[in-house]
Amino acid sequence: MVTGAKEDSDGRTWLPIDLNASETDPSGNPGTIVMPLVPLDGVSAYLPHSMQEMSIFEPRYKKMYNDILFSGARRFVVADLGPHLDCVADVGVVFYLEDLHDVSEETDGQVKYVCNHRIIGRVCLRLILNPSCWEDASTYLRVETSAIEDVDQKPISIEEKEKEKKEEADVMSHLEELSEIQRTLSVAQFSSDLVEHVNASRVEVGGLWTLAGLWVNYYDFLAVEREELLDDDVQDILLLHGEDIEEEDEGDEDQYEDEFTSCMRIIRHGMMTDTILVRNCTLRTCPLRSRQM
């Protein structure tokens, strides 16, 4: 574990953003590299080898894009921002800038750039070099990182290779079984020819990371579908009891509206829990849509 990092009750490890710490130099340790850091909340579904779009309007990130273009690096780290905005996950993904469009005129200056990125890998965050700038947003964060390679650390035996192939085959077999159950129940389902396009291997395109991305998209779809059904149910309730609500005085109506909004917030939070857990587990167990920043 990185020095100063803390593990939460869900087993996720967080690197604190110490606003009182002075700017420090990189350690220079072998295998480390310094990159810009973009902390964002709820981005643990960003997976290697996927494409992601971002809209840029904050001055510090305008500067960051100018810098990575000028240097030719074209890359930066995106990591989950902690719930109290004072820490970042110790594992992030590397965004590589593929394309950038200046949309200042079209948006009346509200958005500077719309950028397309390819996620090219994962890194472990070792040390935030300038944490004090996080609060005043005077510039972007910089972090020292080390790469996480999706390769075996040592040669594996023939027996281990056979075991690995069997485990990959088991994953695909379970996926086919799940698809059949989905079709039987007439619920949202994977395409019947899915197994022809993806597998559980470590290839960049169509491999395990692609499969993980499909699961994230599936749970996103289910969450949206459930929210739409919930909204329909709420509308039915309002129509059914609308006359009763109209008979109440304005003060009581405001009270009911506040209580209703509070209940809806609780219901939606519970409804989204499964999706959030899947996203968090995806990045962690395999040791992140258009966003604005």
ZADO-1210 file (C-alpha; in nm, 4 decimals, padded with zeros to 6 digits):
<atoms>
<atom x="00.0000" y="00.0000" z="00.0000" code="MET" pos="1"/>
<atom x="00.1196" y="00.3527" z="-00.0807" code="VAL" pos="2"/>
<atom x="00.2455" y="00.5556" z="00.2173" code="THR" pos="3"/>
<atom x="-00.0400" y="00.7599" z="00.3647" code="GLY" pos="4"/>
<atom x="-00.3108" y="00.5678" z="00.1768" code="ALA" pos="5"/>
<atom x="-00.6106" y="00.4401" z="00.3725" code="LYS" pos="6"/>
<atom x="-00.8476" y="00.1512" z="00.3090" code="GLU" pos="7"/>
<atom x="-01.2232" y="00.1972" z="00.3551" code="ASP" pos="8"/>
<atom x="-01.4855" y="-00.0542" z="00.4697" code="SER" pos="9"/>
<atom x="-01.5449" y="-00.1648" z="00.1079" code="ASP" pos="10"/>
<atom x="-01.1793" y="-00.2547" z="00.0618" code="GLY" pos="11"/>
<atom x="-01.0989" y="00.0448" z="-00.1617" code="ARG" pos="12"/>
<atom x="-00.7742" y="00.2295" z="-00.0989" code="THR" pos="13"/>
<atom x="-00.7603" y="00.6107" z="-00.1042" code="TRP" pos="14"/>
<atom x="-00.4710" y="00.8538" z="-00.1328" code="LEU" pos="15"/>
<atom x="-00.5333" y="01.1736" z="00.0697" code="PRO" pos="16"/>
<atom x="-00.5205" y="01.5201" z="-00.0920" code="ILE" pos="17"/>
<atom x="-00.3378" y="01.7112" z="00.1832" code="ASP" pos="18"/>
<atom x="-00.4212" y="02.0788" z="00.1241" code="LEU" pos="19"/>
<atom x="-00.1580" y="02.1853" z="00.3787" code="ASN" pos="20"/>
<atom x="00.1269" y="01.9928" z="00.2198" code="ALA" pos="21"/>
<atom x="00.3955" y="02.1808" z="00.0299" code="SER" pos="22"/>
<atom x="00.4707" y="02.1067" z="-00.3334" code="GLU" pos="23"/>
<atom x="00.7251" y="01.8287" z="-00.3603" code="THR" pos="24"/>
<atom x="00.9588" y="01.6892" z="-00.6242" code="ASP" pos="25"/>
<atom x="00.9115" y="01.3443" z="-00.7807" code="PRO" pos="26"/>
<atom x="01.0978" y="01.0597" z="-00.6122" code="SER" pos="27"/>
<atom x="01.2663" y="00.9601" z="-00.9363" code="GLY" pos="28"/>
<atom x="01.2270" y="00.5940" z="-00.8465" code="ASN" pos="29"/>
<atom x="01.2704" y="00.3509" z="-01.1390" code="PRO" pos="30"/>
<atom x="00.9473" y="00.2733" z="-01.3183" code="GLY" pos="31"/>
<atom x="00.7651" y="00.5879" z="-01.2051" code="THR" pos="32"/>
<atom x="00.6276" y="00.8622" z="-01.4287" code="ILE" pos="33"/>
<atom x="00.4661" y="01.1975" z="-01.3490" code="VAL" pos="34"/>
<atom x="00.1343" y="01.2813" z="-01.5188" code="MET" pos="35"/>
<atom x="-00.1502" y="01.5313" z="-01.4727" code="PRO" pos="36"/>
<atom x="-00.4259" y="01.4019" z="-01.2454" code="LEU" pos="37"/>
<atom x="-00.8005" y="01.4571" z="-01.2934" code="VAL" pos="38"/>
<atom x="-01.0074" y="01.3405" z="-00.9940" code="PRO" pos="39"/>
<atom x="-01.3718" y="01.2787" z="-01.0874" code="LEU" pos="40"/>
<atom x="-01.6538" y="01.1308" z="-00.8851" code="ASP" pos="41"/>
<atom x="-01.8217" y="00.8119" z="-01.0027" code="GLY" pos="42"/>
<atom x="-01.5818" y="00.7176" z="-01.2798" code="VAL" pos="43"/>
<atom x="-01.4821" y="00.3670" z="-01.1764" code="SER" pos="44"/>
<atom x="-01.6606" y="00.2329" z="-01.4839" code="ALA" pos="45"/>
<atom x="-01.3926" y="00.3803" z="-01.7124" code="TYR" pos="46"/>
<atom x="-01.2227" y="00.0687" z="-01.8422" code="LEU" pos="47"/>
<atom x="-00.9003" y="00.0097" z="-02.0383" code="PRO" pos="48"/>
<atom x="-00.9277" y="00.0066" z="-02.4192" code="HIS" pos="49"/>
<atom x="-01.2587" y="00.1975" z="-02.4178" code="SER" pos="50"/>
<atom x="-01.3249" y="00.5420" z="-02.5709" code="MET" pos="51"/>
<atom x="-01.4393" y="00.8361" z="-02.3568" code="GLN" pos="52"/>
<atom x="-01.5476" y="01.1929" z="-02.4356" code="GLU" pos="53"/>
<atom x="-01.5046" y="01.4976" z="-02.2108" code="MET" pos="54"/>
<atom x="-01.6134" y="01.8610" z="-02.2323" code="SER" pos="55"/>
<atom x="-01.3621" y="02.1067" z="-02.0855" code="ILE" pos="56"/>
<atom x="-01.4494" y="02.4442" z="-01.9351" code="PHE" pos="57"/>
<atom x="-01.2444" y="02.4860" z="-01.6144" code="GLU" pos="58"/>
<atom x="-00.9359" y="02.7102" z="-01.6599" code="PRO" pos="59"/>
<atom x="-00.7033" y="02.4610" z="-01.4890" code="ARG" pos="60"/>
<atom x="-00.8006" y="02.1846" z="-01.7305" code="TYR" pos="61"/>
<atom x="-00.7807" y="02.4138" z="-02.0320" code="LYS" pos="62"/>
<atom x="-00.4202" y="02.4697" z="-01.9221" code="LYS" pos="63"/>
<atom x="-00.3681" y="02.0951" z="-01.8761" code="MET" pos="64"/>
<atom x="-00.4783" y="02.0179" z="-02.2315" code="TYR" pos="65"/>
<atom x="-00.2594" y="02.2945" z="-02.3687" code="ASN" pos="66"/>
<atom x="00.0348" y="02.1512" z="-02.1749" code="ASP" pos="67"/>
<atom x="-00.0097" y="01.7878" z="-02.2823" code="ILE" pos="68"/>
<atom x="-00.0480" y="01.8984" z="-02.6434" code="LEU" pos="69"/>
<atom x="00.2600" y="02.1188" z="-02.6303" code="PHE" pos="70"/>
<atom x="00.4708" y="01.8479" z="-02.4628" code="SER" pos="71"/>
<atom x="00.3432" y="01.5773" z="-02.6978" code="GLY" pos="72"/>
<atom x="00.2537" y="01.3493" z="-02.4061" code="ALA" pos="73"/>
<atom x="-00.1221" y="01.3667" z="-02.4760" code="ARG" pos="74"/>
<atom x="-00.2024" y="01.1662" z="-02.1634" code="ARG" pos="75"/>
<atom x="-00.3238" y="01.2120" z="-01.8064" code="PHE" pos="76"/>
<atom x="-00.4615" y="01.0059" z="-01.5168" code="VAL" pos="77"/>
<atom x="-00.8274" y="00.9898" z="-01.4153" code="VAL" pos="78"/>
<atom x="-00.9052" y="00.8539" z="-01.0686" code="ALA" pos="79"/>
<atom x="-01.2130" y="00.8330" z="-00.8498" code="ASP" pos="80"/>
<atom x="-01.2658" y="01.1279" z="-00.6164" code="LEU" pos="81"/>
<atom x="-01.3483" y="01.0287" z="-00.2585" code="GLY" pos="82"/>
<atom x="-01.6899" y="01.0922" z="-00.1014" code="PRO" pos="83"/>
<atom x="-01.5610" y="01.3873" z="00.1015" code="HIS" pos="84"/>
<atom x="-01.3617" y="01.5355" z="-00.1906" code="LEU" pos="85"/>
<atom x="-01.0388" y="01.5071" z="00.0083" code="ASP" pos="86"/>
<atom x="-00.8852" y="01.1915" z="-00.1404" code="CYS" pos="87"/>
<atom x="-00.8513" y="00.9948" z="-00.4636" code="VAL" pos="88"/>
<atom x="-00.8462" y="00.6233" z="-00.5368" code="ALA" pos="89"/>
<atom x="-00.4959" y="00.4791" z="-00.5474" code="ASP" pos="90"/>
<atom x="-00.5697" y="00.3140" z="-00.8845" code="VAL" pos="91"/>
<atom x="-00.6572" y="00.5193" z="-01.1920" code="GLY" pos="92"/>
<atom x="-00.6730" y="00.4877" z="-01.5675" code="VAL" pos="93"/>
<atom x="-00.4643" y="00.6657" z="-01.8308" code="VAL" pos="94"/>
<atom x="-00.6518" y="00.8774" z="-02.0858" code="PHE" pos="95"/>
<atom x="-00.4763" y="00.9309" z="-02.4193" code="TYR" pos="96"/>
<atom x="-00.6018" y="01.2295" z="-02.6194" code="LEU" pos="97"/>
<atom x="-00.7079" y="01.1157" z="-02.9652" code="GLU" pos="98"/>
<atom x="-00.8975" y="01.4233" z="-03.0862" code="ASP" pos="99"/>
<atom x="-00.9775" y="01.7755" z="-02.9644" code="LEU" pos="100"/>
<atom x="-01.2247" y="02.0340" z="-03.0932" code="HIS" pos="101"/>
<atom x="-01.2386" y="02.3984" z="-02.9847" code="ASP" pos="102"/>
<atom x="-01.6108" y="02.4721" z="-02.9406" code="VAL" pos="103"/>
<atom x="-01.5802" y="02.8161" z="-02.7769" code="SER" pos="104"/>
<atom x="-01.7781" y="02.9931" z="-03.0484" code="GLU" pos="105"/>
<atom x="-02.0553" y="02.7334" z="-03.0661" code="GLU" pos="106"/>
<atom x="-02.1052" y="02.7403" z="-02.6863" code="THR" pos="107"/>
<atom x="-02.0557" y="03.1158" z="-02.6283" code="ASP" pos="108"/>
<atom x="-01.7443" y="03.0368" z="-02.4263" code="GLY" pos="109"/>
<atom x="-01.9199" y="02.8029" z="-02.1809" code="GLN" pos="110"/>
<atom x="-01.7159" y="02.5043" z="-02.3052" code="VAL" pos="111"/>
<atom x="-01.3644" y="02.5363" z="-02.4445" code="LYS" pos="112"/>
<atom x="-01.2851" y="02.1872" z="-02.5753" code="TYR" pos="113"/>
<atom x="-01.4696" y="01.8663" z="-02.6573" code="VAL" pos="114"/>
<atom x="-01.2124" y="01.5876" z="-02.6405" code="CYS" pos="115"/>
<atom x="-01.2110" y="01.2200" z="-02.7351" code="ASN" pos="116"/>
<atom x="-00.9803" y="00.9821" z="-02.5510" code="HIS" pos="117"/>
<atom x="-00.8695" y="00.6226" z="-02.5615" code="ARG" pos="118"/>
<atom x="-00.7962" y="00.4582" z="-02.2265" code="ILE" pos="119"/>
<atom x="-00.4588" y="00.2922" z="-02.2679" code="ILE" pos="120"/>
<atom x="-00.3964" y="00.1352" z="-01.9289" code="GLY" pos="121"/>
<atom x="-00.4028" y="00.1529" z="-01.5515" code="ARG" pos="122"/>
<atom x="-00.1617" y="00.3036" z="-01.2994" code="VAL" pos="123"/>
<atom x="-00.1053" y="00.3065" z="-00.9263" code="CYS" pos="124"/>
<atom x="-00.0988" y="00.6588" z="-00.7793" code="LEU" pos="125"/>
<atom x="00.2111" y="00.6928" z="-00.5621" code="ARG" pos="126"/>
<atom x="00.2406" y="01.0603" z="-00.4651" code="LEU" pos="127"/>
<atom x="00.0423" y="01.3783" z="-00.5357" code="ILE" pos="128"/>
<atom x="00.3086" y="01.6412" z="-00.5953" code="LEU" pos="129"/>
<atom x="00.1067" y="01.9638" z="-00.5581" code="ASN" pos="130"/>
<atom x="-00.1999" y="01.8866" z="-00.3420" code="PRO" pos="131"/>
<atom x="-00.2481" y="02.2426" z="-00.2115" code="SER" pos="132"/>
<atom x="-00.3720" y="02.3636" z="-00.5535" code="CYS" pos="133"/>
<atom x="-00.6743" y="02.1327" z="-00.5398" code="TRP" pos="134"/>
<atom x="-00.8856" y="02.3702" z="-00.3290" code="GLU" pos="135"/>
<atom x="-00.8118" y="02.6996" z="-00.5055" code="ASP" pos="136"/>
<atom x="-00.8060" y="02.5370" z="-00.8547" code="ALA" pos="137"/>
<atom x="-00.5082" y="02.7551" z="-00.9492" code="SER" pos="138"/>
<atom x="-00.3732" y="02.4720" z="-01.1638" code="THR" pos="139"/>
<atom x="-00.4205" y="02.0989" z="-01.2186" code="TYR" pos="140"/>
<atom x="-00.2849" y="01.8273" z="-00.9899" code="LEU" pos="141"/>
<atom x="00.0244" y="01.6282" z="-01.0829" code="ARG" pos="142"/>
<atom x="00.0866" y="01.2768" z="-00.9578" code="VAL" pos="143"/>
<atom x="00.3723" y="01.0287" z="-00.9586" code="GLU" pos="144"/>
<atom x="00.2544" y="00.6914" z="-01.0861" code="THR" pos="145"/>
<atom x="00.3692" y="00.3406" z="-01.1651" code="SER" pos="146"/>
<atom x="00.2147" y="00.1273" z="-01.4381" code="ALA" pos="147"/>
<atom x="-00.0064" y="-00.1731" z="-01.3670" code="ILE" pos="148"/>
<atom x="00.0644" y="-00.4319" z="-01.6332" code="GLU" pos="149"/>
<atom x="-00.1950" y="-00.6920" z="-01.7290" code="ASP" pos="150"/>
<atom x="00.0701" y="-00.9587" z="-01.7684" code="VAL" pos="151"/>
<atom x="00.1917" y="-01.2478" z="-01.5583" code="ASP" pos="152"/>
<atom x="00.4712" y="-01.1538" z="-01.3228" code="GLN" pos="153"/>
<atom x="00.6505" y="-01.4817" z="-01.3866" code="LYS" pos="154"/>
<atom x="00.6448" y="-01.7611" z="-01.6422" code="PRO" pos="155"/>
<atom x="00.3499" y="-01.9938" z="-01.5939" code="ILE" pos="156"/>
<atom x="00.3506" y="-02.3676" z="-01.6363" code="SER" pos="157"/>
<atom x="00.1589" y="-02.5696" z="-01.8936" code="ILE" pos="158"/>
<atom x="-00.0808" y="-02.6779" z="-01.6172" code="GLU" pos="159"/>
<atom x="-00.1461" y="-02.3149" z="-01.5205" code="GLU" pos="160"/>
<atom x="-00.2081" y="-02.2205" z="-01.8822" code="LYS" pos="161"/>
<atom x="-00.4605" y="-02.5017" z="-01.9167" code="GLU" pos="162"/>
<atom x="-00.6303" y="-02.3899" z="-01.5948" code="LYS" pos="163"/>
<atom x="-00.6466" y="-02.0342" z="-01.7273" code="GLU" pos="164"/>
<atom x="-00.8064" y="-02.1493" z="-02.0539" code="LYS" pos="165"/>
<atom x="-01.0632" y="-02.3527" z="-01.8606" code="LYS" pos="166"/>
<atom x="-01.1518" y="-02.0545" z="-01.6413" code="GLU" pos="167"/>
<atom x="-01.1958" y="-01.8346" z="-01.9503" code="GLU" pos="168"/>
<atom x="-01.4191" y="-02.0996" z="-02.1064" code="ALA" pos="169"/>
<atom x="-01.6222" y="-02.1223" z="-01.7836" code="ASP" pos="170"/>
<atom x="-01.6855" y="-01.7475" z="-01.7919" code="VAL" pos="171"/>
<atom x="-01.8210" y="-01.7666" z="-02.1455" code="MET" pos="172"/>
<atom x="-02.0293" y="-02.0738" z="-02.0614" code="SER" pos="173"/>
<atom x="-02.1922" y="-01.8885" z="-01.7709" code="HIS" pos="174"/>
<atom x="-02.2551" y="-01.5919" z="-02.0011" code="LEU" pos="175"/>
<atom x="-02.4382" y="-01.8150" z="-02.2502" code="GLU" pos="176"/>
<atom x="-02.6460" y="-01.9606" z="-01.9661" code="GLU" pos="177"/>
<atom x="-02.7332" y="-01.6096" z="-01.8473" code="LEU" pos="178"/>
<atom x="-02.8354" y="-01.5038" z="-02.1985" code="SER" pos="179"/>
<atom x="-03.0684" y="-01.8029" z="-02.2192" code="GLU" pos="180"/>
<atom x="-03.2261" y="-01.7158" z="-01.8821" code="ILE" pos="181"/>
<atom x="-03.2742" y="-01.3548" z="-01.9983" code="GLN" pos="182"/>
<atom x="-03.4526" y="-01.4730" z="-02.3125" code="ARG" pos="183"/>
<atom x="-03.6735" y="-01.7108" z="-02.1119" code="THR" pos="184"/>
<atom x="-03.7764" y="-01.4314" z="-01.8733" code="LEU" pos="185"/>
<atom x="-03.8232" y="-01.1786" z="-02.1564" code="SER" pos="186"/>
<atom x="-03.6069" y="-00.9191" z="-01.9836" code="VAL" pos="187"/>
<atom x="-03.3272" y="-00.6954" z="-02.1130" code="ALA" pos="188"/>
<atom x="-03.0762" y="-00.9340" z="-02.2624" code="GLN" pos="189"/>
<atom x="-02.7395" y="-00.9665" z="-02.4284" code="PHE" pos="190"/>
<atom x="-02.7284" y="-01.0310" z="-02.8005" code="SER" pos="191"/>
<atom x="-02.7553" y="-01.3986" z="-02.8917" code="SER" pos="192"/>
<atom x="-02.4313" y="-01.3802" z="-03.0909" code="ASP" pos="193"/>
<atom x="-02.2371" y="-01.2021" z="-02.8153" code="LEU" pos="194"/>
<atom x="-01.9965" y="-01.4929" z="-02.7625" code="VAL" pos="195"/>
<atom x="-01.8843" y="-01.4569" z="-03.1240" code="GLU" pos="196"/>
<atom x="-01.7517" y="-01.1061" z="-03.0564" code="HIS" pos="197"/>
<atom x="-01.6099" y="-01.1155" z="-02.7020" code="VAL" pos="198"/>
<atom x="-01.4243" y="-01.3587" z="-02.4801" code="ASN" pos="199"/>
<atom x="-01.2599" y="-01.3663" z="-02.1368" code="ALA" pos="200"/>
<atom x="-00.8994" y="-01.3500" z="-02.2596" code="SER" pos="201"/>
<atom x="-00.6553" y="-01.0620" z="-02.2127" code="ARG" pos="202"/>
<atom x="-00.6641" y="-00.9340" z="-02.5692" code="VAL" pos="203"/>
<atom x="-00.7164" y="-00.5573" z="-02.5920" code="GLU" pos="204"/>
<atom x="-01.0224" y="-00.5618" z="-02.8187" code="VAL" pos="205"/>
<atom x="-01.3015" y="-00.8059" z="-02.7414" code="GLY" pos="206"/>
<atom x="-01.1320" y="-00.9464" z="-02.4316" code="GLY" pos="207"/>
<atom x="-01.1999" y="-00.9384" z="-02.0577" code="LEU" pos="208"/>
<atom x="-01.2059" y="-00.5575" z="-02.0342" code="TRP" pos="209"/>
<atom x="-01.4612" y="-00.5421" z="-02.3162" code="THR" pos="210"/>
<atom x="-01.6707" y="-00.8009" z="-02.1327" code="LEU" pos="211"/>
<atom x="-01.6510" y="-00.5955" z="-01.8124" code="ALA" pos="212"/>
<atom x="-01.7615" y="-00.2870" z="-02.0084" code="GLY" pos="213"/>
<atom x="-02.0651" y="-00.4760" z="-02.1372" code="LEU" pos="214"/>
<atom x="-02.1667" y="-00.5569" z="-01.7813" code="TRP" pos="215"/>
<atom x="-02.1378" y="-00.1910" z="-01.6812" code="VAL" pos="216"/>
<atom x="-02.3496" y="-00.0848" z="-01.9784" code="ASN" pos="217"/>
<atom x="-02.6055" y="-00.3546" z="-01.8971" code="TYR" pos="218"/>
<atom x="-02.6450" y="-00.2357" z="-01.5385" code="TYR" pos="219"/>
<atom x="-02.6669" y="00.1258" z="-01.6580" code="ASP" pos="220"/>
<atom x="-02.9515" y="00.0219" z="-01.8881" code="PHE" pos="221"/>
<atom x="-03.1304" y="-00.1622" z="-01.6074" code="LEU" pos="222"/>
<atom x="-03.0972" y="00.1416" z="-01.3784" code="ALA" pos="223"/>
<atom x="-03.2477" y="00.3731" z="-01.6412" code="VAL" pos="224"/>
<atom x="-03.5248" y="00.1222" z="-01.7125" code="GLU" pos="225"/>
<atom x="-03.6127" y="00.0922" z="-01.3443" code="ARG" pos="226"/>
<atom x="-03.6107" y="00.4686" z="-01.2991" code="GLU" pos="227"/>
<atom x="-03.8526" y="00.5096" z="-01.5914" code="GLU" pos="228"/>
<atom x="-04.0853" y="00.2494" z="-01.4381" code="LEU" pos="229"/>
<atom x="-04.0632" y="00.4287" z="-01.1051" code="LEU" pos="230"/>
<atom x="-04.1510" y="00.7603" z="-01.2689" code="ASP" pos="231"/>
<atom x="-04.4536" y="00.5964" z="-01.4349" code="ASP" pos="232"/>
<atom x="-04.5702" y="00.4584" z="-01.0997" code="ASP" pos="233"/>
<atom x="-04.5297" y="00.8002" z="-00.9371" code="VAL" pos="234"/>
<atom x="-04.7351" y="00.9640" z="-01.2126" code="GLN" pos="235"/>
<atom x="-05.0101" y="00.7066" z="-01.1603" code="ASP" pos="236"/>
<atom x="-05.0123" y="00.7812" z="-00.7866" code="ILE" pos="237"/>
<atom x="-05.0301" y="01.1547" z="-00.8476" code="LEU" pos="238"/>
<atom x="-05.3179" y="01.1125" z="-01.0922" code="LEU" pos="239"/>
<atom x="-05.5001" y="00.8811" z="-00.8531" code="LEU" pos="240"/>
<atom x="-05.4673" y="01.1105" z="-00.5526" code="HIS" pos="241"/>
<atom x="-05.4494" y="01.4434" z="-00.7325" code="GLY" pos="242"/>
<atom x="-05.7914" y="01.5568" z="-00.6151" code="GLU" pos="243"/>
<atom x="-05.7017" y="01.4926" z="-00.2507" code="ASP" pos="244"/>
<atom x="-05.3832" y="01.6969" z="-00.2835" code="ILE" pos="245"/>
<atom x="-05.5677" y="01.9890" z="-00.4438" code="GLU" pos="246"/>
<atom x="-05.8032" y="02.0072" z="-00.1463" code="GLU" pos="247"/>
<atom x="-05.5178" y="02.0689" z="00.0976" code="GLU" pos="248"/>
<atom x="-05.4046" y="02.4228" z="00.1718" code="ASP" pos="249"/>
<atom x="-05.0834" y="02.5598" z="00.0244" code="GLU" pos="250"/>
<atom x="-04.8765" y="02.5078" z="00.3398" code="GLY" pos="251"/>
<atom x="-04.9657" y="02.1398" z="00.3631" code="ASP" pos="252"/>
<atom x="-04.9023" y="02.0983" z="-00.0098" code="GLU" pos="253"/>
<atom x="-04.5486" y="02.2330" z="00.0320" code="ASP" pos="254"/>
<atom x="-04.4942" y="01.9916" z="00.3192" code="GLN" pos="255"/>
<atom x="-04.6165" y="01.6982" z="00.1101" code="TYR" pos="256"/>
<atom x="-04.3938" y="01.8043" z="-00.1770" code="GLU" pos="257"/>
<atom x="-04.0867" y="01.8147" z="00.0504" code="ASP" pos="258"/>
<atom x="-04.1676" y="01.4730" z="00.1951" code="GLU" pos="259"/>
<atom x="-04.2335" y="01.3299" z="-00.1506" code="PHE" pos="260"/>
<atom x="-03.9019" y="01.4640" z="-00.2849" code="THR" pos="261"/>
<atom x="-03.7175" y="01.3179" z="00.0133" code="SER" pos="262"/>
<atom x="-03.8785" y="00.9763" z="-00.0350" code="CYS" pos="263"/>
<atom x="-03.7982" y="00.9766" z="-00.4051" code="MET" pos="264"/>
<atom x="-03.4348" y="01.0556" z="-00.3298" code="ARG" pos="265"/>
<atom x="-03.4128" y="00.7599" z="-00.0906" code="ILE" pos="266"/>
<atom x="-03.5819" y="00.5238" z="-00.3393" code="ILE" pos="267"/>
<atom x="-03.3557" y="00.6268" z="-00.6270" code="ARG" pos="268"/>
<atom x="-03.0466" y="00.5927" z="-00.4069" code="HIS" pos="269"/>
<atom x="-03.1461" y="00.2376" z="-00.3174" code="GLY" pos="270"/>
<atom x="-03.2294" y="00.1595" z="-00.6789" code="MET" pos="271"/>
<atom x="-02.8852" y="00.2695" z="-00.7972" code="MET" pos="272"/>
<atom x="-02.6887" y="00.0804" z="-00.5299" code="THR" pos="273"/>
<atom x="-02.6402" y="-00.2368" z="-00.7374" code="ASP" pos="274"/>
<atom x="-02.5058" y="-00.0379" z="-01.0323" code="THR" pos="275"/>
<atom x="-02.2649" y="00.1581" z="-00.8142" code="ILE" pos="276"/>
<atom x="-02.1347" y="-00.1594" z="-00.6531" code="LEU" pos="277"/>
<atom x="-02.0774" y="-00.3208" z="-00.9924" code="VAL" pos="278"/>
<atom x="-01.8839" y="-00.0170" z="-01.1150" code="ARG" pos="279"/>
<atom x="-01.6647" y="-00.0054" z="-00.8035" code="ASN" pos="280"/>
<atom x="-01.5935" y="-00.3776" z="-00.8147" code="CYS" pos="281"/>
<atom x="-01.5093" y="-00.3703" z="-01.1853" code="THR" pos="282"/>
<atom x="-01.2058" y="-00.1473" z="-01.1539" code="LEU" pos="283"/>
<atom x="-01.0943" y="-00.2878" z="-00.8211" code="ARG" pos="284"/>
<atom x="-01.1153" y="-00.6588" z="-00.8964" code="THR" pos="285"/>
<atom x="-00.9475" y="-00.6204" z="-01.2322" code="CYS" pos="286"/>
<atom x="-00.7034" y="-00.4209" z="-00.9987" code="PRO" pos="287"/>
<atom x="-01.3778" y="00.4531" z="-01.5546" code="LEU" pos="288"/>
<atom x="-01.9699" y="00.8803" z="-02.0726" code="ARG" pos="289"/>
<atom x="-01.9269" y="01.2360" z="-02.1823" code="SER" pos="290"/>
<atom x="-01.8086" y="01.4200" z="-01.8695" code="ARG" pos="291"/>
<atom x="-01.7651" y="01.7921" z="-01.8072" code="GLN" pos="292"/>
<atom x="-01.4725" y="01.9369" z="-01.6178" code="MET" pos="293"/>
</atoms>
